[in-house]
Amino acid sequence: MSGDNKTTQTQTSEPYKAAKPLLDKGMNDALSLYNNGGLVKPNTMSTVVPYAQQTTQGMNSIQQTANDALAPGGFSDQFKSIIGNGGFNDPQMQALDQTRSLATGSYDMNANPGFQDVLNQALDKSTYGVNQNAASMGRYGSGTHQGVMQQEQGNLASRMINDDYNRYLGRRDNANTQLFGMGQTGMDNMNPAYASMKAPGEDLMGIGSMYEDLMGRTMNDQLRITNEKQNLPLANIQALLAAAAGAGNYGTQTGTSQGPSNTFSNIAGGVLGLGSLL
């Protein structure tokens, strides 16, 4: 014959006697706060730092300057005109046109009034000298006199015109060299002119980015406050459970264990028990 043998164990764990009032008080206060919605409170204060007055003043100044530069005839238009002129402003364009005219033009003896004056004065002096010489020799007005006059003035004019032409060739060669350099200068001026033309718009974009940053921080702060409010019920429950967990594993714990049971084992147990009594 066999049967069941059950063993029940009971374990009681009590807090430190002086701590029990504190635990009771803490649990009651936590429950009271929970019931009144005050166990967890959301932080609804804004944490966004606004712009300082000096920052706003500087932003407004930059914005106004940029708007003035973008207005018709403003700073941006001037650099746009420079780009349209190949990288040159108006005074530079005038110098460029004059240099180009000299570099590509043909020689014109009458183009230089100063040279004409010098040539005329030289011819006058030559005429006076030949006349004086012919008069002293008693040949004034003769054919010889006229021949010498024509030859002298022709030689003088030829030399002076040839010299002036050679000077013109030098100026033209120099003008071509300058023209090449001016073209390179114009190309070099294009990039900074373009950057300067864009500068007002870039300033406005920078100001816009600052306002966008402020708006982004404000929206993130509003999102934080909204999340705290939405999570408030769950946070209260979690805080209440955390307070309850602070009481520890106190109370009564009961455990039951079961082992095998039969006639042989019962008789053996009785014999062992009798033996211990003897």
Stockholm file with secondary structure:
# STOCKHOLM 1.0

chainA/1-278         MSGDNKTTQTQTSEPYKAAKPLLDKGMNDALSLYNNGGLVKPNTMSTVVPYAQQTTQGMNSIQQTANDALAPGGFSDQFKSIIGNGGFNDPQMQALDQTRSLATGSYDMNANPGFQDVLNQALDKSTYGVNQNAASMGRYGSGTHQGVMQQEQGNLASRMINDDYNRYLGRRDNANTQLFGMGQTGMDNMNPAYASMKAPGEDLMGIGSMYEDLMGRTMNDQLRITNEKQNLPLANIQALLAAAAGAGNYGTQTGTSQGPSNTFSNIAGGVLGLGSLL
#=GR chainA/1-278 SS CEEEEEEEEEEEECCCGGGHHHHHHHHHHHHHHHHTTCSSCCCCSCCCCCCCHHHHHHHHHHHHHHHHHHSTTSHHHHHHHHHHTTSCCHHHHHHHHHHHHHHHCCCCGGGCHHHHHHHHHHHHHHHHHHHHHHHHTTCTTSHHHHHHHHHHHHHHHHHHHHHHHHHHHHHHHHHHHHHHHHHHHHHHHHHHHHHHHHHHHHHHHHHHHHHHHHHHHHHHHHHHHHHHHHTHHHHHHHHHHHHHHTTCSCEEEEEEEEEEEEHHHHHHHHHHHHHHHC
#=GC SS_cons         CEEEEEEEEEEEECCCGGGHHHHHHHHHHHHHHHHTTCSSCCCCSCCCCCCCHHHHHHHHHHHHHHHHHHSTTSHHHHHHHHHHTTSCCHHHHHHHHHHHHHHHCCCCGGGCHHHHHHHHHHHHHHHHHHHHHHHHTTCTTSHHHHHHHHHHHHHHHHHHHHHHHHHHHHHHHHHHHHHHHHHHHHHHHHHHHHHHHHHHHHHHHHHHHHHHHHHHHHHHHHHHHHHHHHTHHHHHHHHHHHHHHTTCSCEEEEEEEEEEEEHHHHHHHHHHHHHHHC
//
